Amino acid sequence: MIFSSLRSYKTSWAVPDVLAAITLLVIAVPEQLATSRLAGMPPITGFYAFVAGTVLFALLGSNPQMSVGADSTIAPLFAVGIAHLAPTGSHGYVDLVGILAVMVGALVALVGLLRLGWIAEFLSAPIITGFLAGVAVIIVVHQIPDLFGLPAASGSTIHRLGVVASHLDHTNGWALGIGVVVFAVVVAGEHLDRRLPGALLGLIGSTVMVGVLGLHSHGVEVLGTLAHGAPRFGLVGLSWSALGSVMPIAGVVALVVVSQSAATTRAFADQGGYEVDVGRDFLGVGAGSIVAGLAGSFPVNASPARTAAVASASGRTQAAGLGAAVAVVALVPAAGLLKDVPLATLAAVLIFVATRIFHVRDLLSIARFDLFELALAVITLLTVALVGVEQGIAVAVGLAILDRTRLSARPQLHVLGRIPDTTSWAPLSSAEGSAQVPGVLVVLFATPLWYANATHFRVQLDLARERAVGAPHAVVLDAIGMSDVDYTGSRALRETLDKLDRDHIVFAVARAGEHMRESLSRSGLLQRIGEDSFFMSVDEAVTAVDEKRPGV
């Protein structure tokens, strides 16, 4: 269904959509200019990205409020990566970014078509927090030269900081003053009312100041003349080697786009009380990147900030975004008026954006919850900021998977006790008053039994037998959480049964799922344990094995 949010349009929605379009426009103009500079692309391409992302998402997406366009989260990711392949700002650089945009769009659209959004779930909340904080550091470091009116630096984050530090005595006071004032205006607008166009006011005011006071002669660097003709459609420099060089960067950017788009569309759908199709939203965002790349621009992404602006202005449909896109197209011929925009202004806007994605409160919350997960966030932050984005995500995901493996390889074996005056059983450590039945050891191993935890299971069971109340004549395994048993796990269970047989201890299983029974059947353990030793509840199993107690 195309233009789904515009179907059954009501005239009462027109005024809120127009107000939302105006709000979105005054936010998007300075933001798209600043993001295009962050991406190392010609300024006008930011407008192309906004128009392509907005129109294609309105056409194919499902969320009626989500804004799609150039995004400061992904811009430094591909800018750093492509800069290793071609000089920033060169024709080769622009060509590779266009190829990258098409590849990112194809990957994101494919995720939507194949319903592969679960891939983004490999980025845990601490990893995303650390990743965004690392990106914020990159943004700030890249903008410091423009803010201080210094020559542009290149290379790693540490090298850029070193270059800036060695040239601080050449700081341009006018540029720094403009940047500080613009930053203050943006912050004030944010605190007073998010709908106030602080960034646009700062852009207009600083541009007028440069022209009136002739600050060019004082060394204030400006945006310069913008090429504002019609976009060129098609890809230049397309080859197998170019595709191979760009693919790793495209994969990382696509992963971030999927994560941010999914989080944005779900968050605002919950807030607004409407349903969305996340797969269709991926398709809309991906198509926007493809068209943006073909138009000589760069990848697009869902913007939480701009979406929040549309929602706060009570925008009801994608008509708000389409209205803003039409206005941007109308402004393109007048883009020459932006030639006197100080680079310090754009730097201030981007630094403000960086403060919005460096979530100190989230880092403190993670620290209070678990220091290991804080370490994941900090490692991701430092690796992204100091080494590289791809390496940062790879290291963080690898550490997170290792941590999950470590935890699943060392799960706790719980000893269960009966809750008084009930037939319910619970871990002794969690249920007050629960007590073991003398002679019967009931254990819960609430995880699949596999090669990484098989030995741990045997050791934990032996310890539980030693600590049991009275020498157990029976062991009951509550298998409610043991959804699977692999070959190594079946061998460990077989060895456990051998030891229990030697000690003349009865074994029974409670609440085993169908998949576990199939695994036991393949290993021959189902027949060895016996169908009559499988029970629907723990209490039923304990009652049955207790009747087999010697002397009964």
C-alpha positions as CSV (number, residue, x, y, z in Angstrom):
1,M,0.0,0.0,0.0
2,I,1.6,3.3,-1.1
3,F,1.1,6.6,0.7
4,S,-0.7,4.6,3.5
5,S,-0.8,7.5,5.9
6,L,-2.6,9.7,3.4
7,R,-5.5,7.3,2.9
8,S,-8.8,8.4,4.3
9,Y,-7.3,11.8,4.9
10,K,-9.5,14.1,7.0
11,T,-9.7,17.9,6.5
12,S,-9.3,18.4,10.2
13,W,-5.7,17.0,9.9
14,A,-4.7,19.7,7.4
15,V,-3.9,22.5,9.9
16,P,-1.8,20.3,12.3
17,D,0.1,18.9,9.3
18,V,0.9,22.3,7.9
19,L,2.2,23.5,11.3
20,A,4.2,20.3,11.5
21,A,5.6,20.9,8.0
22,I,6.8,24.4,9.0
23,T,8.3,23.1,12.2
24,L,10.1,20.3,10.3
25,L,11.3,22.8,7.6
26,V,13.0,25.2,10.0
27,I,14.7,22.4,11.8
28,A,15.7,20.5,8.6
29,V,17.4,23.4,6.7
30,P,20.3,24.1,9.1
31,E,20.5,20.4,10.2
32,Q,20.8,19.1,6.6
33,L,23.4,21.7,5.7
34,A,25.4,20.8,8.8
35,T,25.1,17.1,8.3
36,S,26.3,17.3,4.6
37,R,29.4,19.1,5.9
38,L,29.9,16.4,8.5
39,A,29.6,13.8,5.7
40,G,32.3,15.6,3.7
41,M,29.7,16.2,0.9
42,P,28.7,19.3,-1.1
43,P,26.2,21.2,1.1
44,I,23.3,21.0,-1.4
45,T,23.4,17.2,-1.3
46,G,22.0,17.4,2.3
47,F,18.8,18.9,0.8
48,Y,18.7,16.1,-1.9
49,A,19.0,13.5,0.9
50,F,16.1,15.0,2.8
51,V,13.9,15.2,-0.2
52,A,14.7,11.6,-1.3
53,G,14.3,10.2,2.2
54,T,11.1,12.0,2.9
55,V,9.3,11.3,-0.4
56,L,10.3,7.6,-0.6
57,F,9.4,7.0,3.0
58,A,6.0,8.7,2.6
59,L,5.5,6.5,-0.5
60,L,6.4,3.1,1.0
61,G,6.7,3.5,4.8
62,S,4.0,2.9,7.4
63,N,4.8,5.4,10.2
64,P,2.7,8.6,9.7
65,Q,5.1,10.8,11.7
66,M,8.6,9.5,11.1
67,S,11.1,11.9,9.4
68,V,13.8,10.5,7.2
69,G,16.8,12.3,5.7
70,A,20.4,13.1,6.3
71,D,21.4,12.0,9.8
72,S,24.4,13.1,11.9
73,T,24.6,9.6,13.5
74,I,25.7,7.8,10.3
75,A,27.4,10.7,8.5
76,P,30.7,10.4,10.4
77,L,30.6,6.6,10.1
78,F,30.8,6.6,6.3
79,A,32.8,9.8,6.1
80,V,35.7,8.3,8.1
81,G,35.5,5.0,6.1
82,I,35.3,6.6,2.6
83,A,38.1,9.1,3.5
84,H,40.5,6.1,3.6
85,L,39.5,5.3,0.0
86,A,39.5,8.8,-1.5
87,P,40.3,12.4,-0.4
88,T,37.3,14.0,1.3
89,G,35.5,16.3,-1.0
90,S,37.1,15.0,-4.2
91,H,35.1,13.7,-7.1
92,G,36.2,10.1,-6.2
93,Y,34.9,10.6,-2.7
94,V,31.5,11.9,-3.8
95,D,31.2,9.0,-6.3
96,L,32.0,6.4,-3.7
97,V,29.5,7.9,-1.2
98,G,26.8,7.6,-3.9
99,I,27.7,4.0,-4.4
100,L,27.6,3.5,-0.7
101,A,24.2,5.1,-0.4
102,V,22.7,2.7,-2.9
103,M,24.3,-0.3,-1.2
104,V,23.1,0.8,2.2
105,G,19.6,1.3,0.8
106,A,19.6,-2.1,-0.8
107,L,20.7,-3.8,2.4
108,V,18.1,-2.0,4.6
109,A,15.4,-2.7,2.1
110,L,16.4,-6.3,2.0
111,V,16.2,-6.5,5.8
112,G,12.6,-5.2,5.5
113,L,11.6,-7.5,2.7
114,L,13.1,-10.6,4.3
115,R,12.0,-9.6,7.9
116,L,15.5,-9.7,9.2
117,G,15.1,-6.9,11.7
118,W,16.2,-9.2,14.5
119,I,19.8,-8.7,13.2
120,A,19.8,-5.3,14.9
121,E,19.1,-7.0,18.2
122,F,22.8,-8.0,18.4
123,L,23.5,-4.4,19.4
124,S,22.5,-4.4,23.1
125,A,21.5,-1.2,24.8
126,P,24.9,-0.6,26.4
127,I,26.6,-1.2,23.0
128,I,24.3,1.3,21.4
129,T,24.9,3.8,24.2
130,G,28.6,3.5,23.9
131,F,28.5,3.6,20.1
132,L,26.5,6.8,20.0
133,A,28.8,8.3,22.6
134,G,31.8,7.4,20.4
135,V,30.1,9.0,17.4
136,A,29.4,12.1,19.5
137,V,33.2,12.3,20.2
138,I,34.0,12.0,16.5
139,I,31.5,14.8,15.7
140,V,32.9,17.2,18.2
141,V,36.5,16.5,17.3
142,H,35.8,17.0,13.6
143,Q,34.0,20.3,14.3
144,I,36.6,21.9,16.6
145,P,38.7,23.4,13.8
146,D,35.7,25.1,12.3
147,L,34.5,26.3,15.7
148,F,37.9,27.9,16.5
149,G,38.5,29.1,13.0
150,L,41.5,26.8,12.5
151,P,42.7,25.0,9.4
152,A,41.0,21.6,8.8
153,A,42.8,18.6,10.3
154,S,42.7,15.0,9.1
155,G,43.7,11.6,10.4
156,S,42.8,9.8,13.7
157,T,41.0,11.4,16.5
158,I,44.2,11.7,18.6
159,H,46.0,13.3,15.7
160,R,43.2,15.8,15.0
161,L,43.3,16.8,18.7
162,G,47.0,17.2,18.5
163,V,46.8,19.4,15.5
164,V,44.2,21.6,17.1
165,A,46.1,21.9,20.3
166,S,49.3,23.0,18.4
167,H,47.3,25.8,16.6
168,L,45.2,27.2,19.4
169,D,47.2,30.4,19.4
170,H,45.8,31.0,15.9
171,T,42.2,30.8,17.1
172,N,39.9,33.3,15.3
173,G,37.9,35.1,18.0
174,W,35.1,36.1,15.6
175,A,34.6,32.5,14.5
176,L,34.7,31.2,18.1
177,G,32.3,34.0,19.3
178,I,29.8,33.2,16.5
179,G,29.9,29.5,17.3
180,V,29.4,30.0,21.1
181,V,26.5,32.4,20.5
182,V,24.8,30.0,18.0
183,F,25.3,27.1,20.4
184,A,23.7,29.1,23.2
185,V,20.8,30.1,21.0
186,V,20.1,26.5,20.0
187,V,20.3,25.3,23.6
188,A,18.0,28.1,24.8
189,G,15.5,27.2,22.1
190,E,15.6,23.5,23.1
191,H,15.0,24.3,26.7
192,L,12.2,26.8,26.2
193,D,10.3,25.0,23.5
194,R,11.6,22.3,21.1
195,R,9.5,23.9,18.3
196,L,11.5,27.1,18.5
197,P,13.8,27.2,15.5
198,G,17.0,28.0,17.5
199,A,19.3,26.5,14.8
200,L,17.6,28.4,12.0
201,L,17.7,31.7,14.0
202,G,21.4,31.1,14.7
203,L,22.0,30.4,11.0
204,I,20.2,33.5,9.7
205,G,21.6,35.8,12.4
206,S,25.2,34.7,11.9
207,T,24.9,34.9,8.1
208,V,23.6,38.5,8.3
209,M,26.3,39.4,10.7
210,V,29.0,38.1,8.4
211,G,27.6,40.1,5.5
212,V,27.0,43.4,7.4
213,L,30.2,43.4,9.4
214,G,32.3,42.1,6.5
215,L,33.8,39.3,8.7
216,H,35.4,37.7,5.6
217,S,38.1,40.2,6.0
218,H,38.6,39.0,9.6
219,G,39.3,35.5,8.6
220,V,35.8,34.0,9.3
221,E,35.4,31.0,7.0
222,V,32.1,30.6,5.3
223,L,30.2,28.0,3.4
224,G,30.9,29.5,0.0
225,T,28.9,29.3,-3.2
226,L,26.7,26.2,-3.4
227,A,26.2,24.4,-6.6
228,H,22.4,24.3,-6.7
229,G,21.4,22.9,-10.1
230,A,19.3,19.8,-10.6
231,P,20.8,16.6,-9.1
232,R,22.7,14.3,-11.5
233,F,21.1,10.8,-11.6
234,G,23.2,7.7,-11.9
235,L,26.3,6.2,-10.4
236,V,29.8,7.1,-11.4
237,G,32.9,5.0,-10.8
238,L,30.9,1.8,-10.3
239,S,33.1,-1.3,-10.4
240,W,33.7,-4.6,-8.6
241,S,36.7,-3.1,-6.8
242,A,34.6,-0.1,-5.7
243,L,31.8,-2.4,-4.4
244,G,34.3,-4.5,-2.5
245,S,35.9,-1.5,-0.9
246,V,32.6,0.0,0.1
247,M,30.8,-3.1,1.3
248,P,32.2,-3.4,4.9
249,I,31.3,0.3,5.5
250,A,27.9,-0.2,4.0
251,G,27.2,-3.2,6.2
252,V,28.0,-1.2,9.4
253,V,26.0,1.9,8.3
254,A,23.0,-0.4,7.3
255,L,23.1,-2.0,10.7
256,V,23.0,1.3,12.4
257,V,20.2,2.5,10.1
258,V,18.2,-0.6,10.9
259,S,18.7,-0.2,14.6
260,Q,17.8,3.5,14.7
261,S,14.9,3.2,12.3
262,A,13.4,0.3,14.3
263,A,13.8,2.1,17.6
264,T,12.3,5.4,16.2
265,T,9.3,3.9,14.5
266,R,8.4,1.7,17.5
267,A,8.9,4.4,20.1
268,F,6.7,7.0,18.4
269,A,4.1,4.4,17.5
270,D,3.8,3.5,21.2
271,Q,3.7,7.2,22.1
272,G,1.1,8.0,19.4
273,G,-1.1,4.9,19.9
274,Y,-0.9,3.7,16.3
275,E,0.3,0.5,14.6
276,V,3.3,0.3,12.3
277,D,4.8,-2.3,10.0
278,V,8.5,-2.2,10.8
279,G,9.4,-4.2,7.7
280,R,7.7,-1.6,5.4
281,D,9.5,1.2,7.3
282,F,12.8,-0.5,6.5
283,L,11.7,-0.7,2.9
284,G,10.9,3.0,2.9
285,V,14.1,4.1,4.5
286,G,16.1,1.8,2.2
287,A,14.4,3.1,-0.9
288,G,15.2,6.7,0.3
289,S,18.9,5.8,0.5
290,I,18.9,4.3,-3.0
291,V,17.3,7.3,-4.6
292,A,19.6,9.7,-2.6
293,G,22.6,7.8,-3.9
294,L,21.4,7.8,-7.5
295,A,20.9,11.6,-7.1
296,G,24.6,12.1,-6.0
297,S,23.8,12.3,-2.3
298,F,24.4,10.1,0.7
299,P,22.6,7.5,2.9
300,V,19.5,8.6,4.9
301,N,18.2,7.4,8.2
302,A,15.2,7.9,10.5
303,S,15.7,10.9,12.7
304,P,14.4,10.7,16.3
305,A,14.8,14.4,16.8
306,R,12.9,15.5,13.7
307,T,10.2,12.8,14.3
308,A,9.8,14.2,17.8
309,A,9.4,17.7,16.3
310,V,6.6,16.4,14.0
311,A,4.9,14.6,16.9
312,S,5.1,17.6,19.2
313,A,3.6,19.8,16.5
314,S,0.7,17.3,16.3
315,G,1.5,16.2,12.7
316,R,-0.9,13.4,11.7
317,T,0.4,12.1,8.4
318,Q,3.3,12.1,6.1
319,A,1.8,15.2,4.5
320,A,3.9,17.2,6.9
321,G,7.1,15.7,5.6
322,L,6.0,16.0,2.0
323,G,5.2,19.7,2.6
324,A,8.6,20.3,4.1
325,A,10.2,18.4,1.2
326,V,8.3,20.6,-1.4
327,A,9.5,23.7,0.4
328,V,13.1,22.5,0.4
329,V,12.9,21.9,-3.4
330,A,11.5,25.4,-3.8
331,L,14.5,26.8,-1.8
332,V,17.2,25.0,-3.8
333,P,17.3,27.7,-6.5
334,A,17.9,30.3,-3.7
335,A,20.6,28.2,-2.1
336,G,23.2,30.8,-3.2
337,L,21.9,33.0,-0.3
338,L,23.6,30.6,2.0
339,K,27.1,31.3,0.8
340,D,27.9,33.5,3.8
341,V,26.9,30.9,6.4
342,P,29.9,30.7,8.8
343,L,31.4,27.3,9.2
344,A,31.5,28.0,12.9
345,T,27.6,28.1,12.9
346,L,27.4,24.7,11.3
347,A,30.0,23.4,13.8
348,A,27.9,24.7,16.7
349,V,24.8,23.0,15.4
350,L,26.6,19.7,15.0
351,I,28.2,20.0,18.5
352,F,24.8,20.5,19.9
353,V,23.6,17.4,18.1
354,A,26.6,15.5,19.6
355,T,25.5,16.5,23.1
356,R,22.1,15.0,22.3
357,I,23.5,11.6,21.5
358,F,26.0,11.4,24.3
359,H,23.7,9.9,26.9
360,V,25.5,10.4,30.2
361,R,22.4,9.4,32.2
362,D,22.3,6.1,30.3
363,L,25.9,5.4,31.1
364,L,25.3,6.1,34.8
365,S,22.3,3.8,34.7
366,I,24.3,1.1,33.1
367,A,27.1,1.6,35.7
368,R,24.6,1.1,38.5
369,F,23.2,-2.0,36.9
370,D,26.3,-3.9,36.0
371,L,30.0,-2.9,35.7
372,F,30.7,-5.5,33.0
373,E,28.0,-4.0,30.8
374,L,29.4,-0.5,31.5
375,A,32.8,-1.9,30.4
376,L,31.1,-3.0,27.1
377,A,29.8,0.6,26.6
378,V,33.1,2.2,27.4
379,I,35.1,-0.1,25.2
380,T,32.7,0.5,22.4
381,L,32.9,4.3,23.0
382,L,36.7,4.3,23.0
383,T,37.1,2.0,20.1
384,V,34.7,3.9,17.9
385,A,36.2,7.3,18.8
386,L,39.9,6.3,18.7
387,V,40.2,3.4,16.3
388,G,37.2,3.2,14.0
389,V,33.5,2.6,13.8
390,E,33.6,-0.8,12.2
391,Q,36.2,-2.0,14.7
392,G,34.2,-0.5,17.6
393,I,31.0,-2.4,16.7
394,A,32.9,-5.6,15.9
395,V,34.7,-5.5,19.3
396,A,31.6,-4.7,21.2
397,V,29.4,-7.3,19.6
398,G,32.2,-9.9,20.0
399,L,32.5,-9.1,23.7
400,A,28.8,-9.1,24.2
401,I,28.5,-12.6,22.6
402,L,31.4,-13.8,24.7
403,D,29.7,-12.5,27.9
404,R,26.4,-14.2,27.0
405,T,28.3,-17.4,26.3
406,R,30.1,-17.1,29.6
407,L,26.8,-16.7,31.5
408,S,25.0,-19.5,29.7
409,A,28.0,-21.8,30.2
410,R,27.9,-21.2,34.0
411,P,24.2,-21.2,34.9
412,Q,23.1,-21.8,38.5
413,L,21.6,-25.2,39.3
414,H,18.7,-24.5,41.8
415,V,17.7,-26.8,44.5
416,L,13.9,-26.7,44.9
417,G,11.8,-27.1,48.0
418,R,8.0,-27.6,48.5
419,I,6.1,-24.5,49.6
420,P,4.2,-25.4,52.7
421,D,0.5,-26.4,52.3
422,T,0.8,-26.4,48.5
423,T,1.9,-28.6,45.7
424,S,4.2,-25.9,44.3
425,W,8.0,-26.0,44.3
426,A,10.4,-23.1,44.2
427,P,14.1,-22.5,44.7
428,L,15.2,-22.7,48.3
429,S,17.0,-19.4,47.9
430,S,13.9,-17.4,46.7
431,A,10.8,-18.8,48.4
432,E,10.5,-18.3,52.1
433,G,9.4,-21.4,53.9
434,S,10.1,-23.8,51.1
435,A,11.7,-27.1,52.3
436,Q,13.3,-30.2,50.8
437,V,11.6,-33.5,51.2
438,P,14.1,-35.7,53.0
439,G,15.6,-38.2,50.7
440,V,14.5,-36.5,47.5
441,L,16.7,-34.0,45.7
442,V,14.8,-31.7,43.3
443,V,16.9,-29.6,41.0
444,L,16.2,-27.0,38.3
445,F,18.7,-26.3,35.5
446,A,16.8,-23.7,33.6
447,T,18.8,-23.6,30.4
448,P,19.6,-25.9,27.4
449,L,22.2,-28.6,28.3
450,W,25.0,-28.1,25.8
451,Y,28.7,-28.6,25.3
452,A,29.7,-25.4,27.1
453,N,27.8,-26.1,30.4
454,A,27.6,-30.0,30.4
455,T,30.6,-30.4,32.8
456,H,29.3,-27.6,34.9
457,F,25.9,-29.4,35.2
458,R,27.5,-32.6,36.5
459,V,29.7,-30.7,39.0
460,Q,26.8,-28.7,40.3
461,L,24.6,-31.8,40.7
462,D,27.3,-33.6,42.7
463,L,27.6,-30.6,45.0
464,A,23.9,-30.5,45.5
465,R,23.8,-34.2,46.4
466,E,26.5,-33.6,49.0
467,R,24.6,-30.7,50.6
468,A,21.1,-32.4,50.4
469,V,19.1,-32.9,53.5
470,G,19.7,-36.6,54.2
471,A,21.3,-39.0,51.8
472,P,19.0,-38.7,48.7
473,H,17.5,-42.0,47.3
474,A,16.0,-40.1,44.4
475,V,16.8,-37.1,42.1
476,V,14.1,-35.2,40.2
477,L,15.2,-32.9,37.4
478,D,12.8,-30.1,36.7
479,A,13.4,-29.6,33.0
480,I,11.0,-26.7,32.4
481,G,13.9,-24.5,31.1
482,M,15.9,-27.3,29.5
483,S,14.6,-26.8,26.0
484,D,17.4,-28.7,24.3
485,V,20.1,-31.2,24.9
486,D,23.0,-31.5,22.4
487,Y,25.3,-34.5,21.9
488,T,27.8,-33.4,24.6
489,G,25.0,-32.6,27.0
490,S,23.5,-36.1,26.4
491,R,26.9,-37.7,27.3
492,A,27.1,-35.7,30.5
493,L,23.5,-36.8,31.4
494,R,24.4,-40.4,30.6
495,E,27.4,-40.2,32.9
496,T,25.2,-38.7,35.6
497,L,22.8,-41.6,35.2
498,D,25.6,-44.1,35.5
499,K,26.8,-42.5,38.8
500,L,23.2,-42.5,40.1
501,D,22.7,-46.1,39.2
502,R,25.9,-47.1,41.0
503,D,24.7,-45.3,44.1
504,H,21.2,-46.9,43.7
505,I,19.5,-43.6,43.3
506,V,16.2,-43.2,41.4
507,F,16.0,-40.6,38.6
508,A,12.9,-38.8,37.3
509,V,12.2,-35.9,35.0
510,A,9.4,-33.3,35.5
511,R,8.0,-30.9,32.9
512,A,10.1,-31.9,30.0
513,G,9.2,-30.3,26.7
514,E,8.7,-32.1,23.4
515,H,12.0,-30.9,21.9
516,M,13.9,-32.2,24.9
517,R,12.2,-35.5,24.8
518,E,13.1,-35.8,21.1
519,S,16.8,-35.0,21.9
520,L,16.7,-37.7,24.7
521,S,15.1,-40.2,22.3
522,R,17.8,-39.7,19.7
523,S,20.5,-40.3,22.3
524,G,18.7,-43.4,23.7
525,L,18.3,-41.7,27.1
526,L,14.5,-41.6,26.9
527,Q,14.4,-45.4,26.8
528,R,17.0,-45.7,29.5
529,I,15.2,-43.3,31.9
530,G,11.8,-44.8,31.0
531,E,8.6,-43.2,30.0
532,D,7.1,-43.9,33.4
533,S,9.8,-41.7,34.9
534,F,8.6,-38.5,33.1
535,F,5.9,-36.5,34.9
536,M,3.8,-33.4,34.2
537,S,4.6,-31.7,37.5
538,V,7.4,-31.6,40.1
539,D,5.0,-32.6,42.9
540,E,3.8,-35.6,40.9
541,A,7.3,-36.7,40.3
542,V,8.3,-36.3,43.9
543,T,5.3,-38.3,45.1
544,A,6.1,-41.1,42.7
545,V,9.8,-41.4,43.5
546,D,9.1,-41.1,47.3
547,E,6.9,-44.2,47.1
548,K,10.0,-46.0,45.8
549,R,11.9,-45.1,48.9
550,P,13.6,-48.2,50.5
551,G,11.4,-49.7,53.2
552,V,8.2,-48.2,51.8
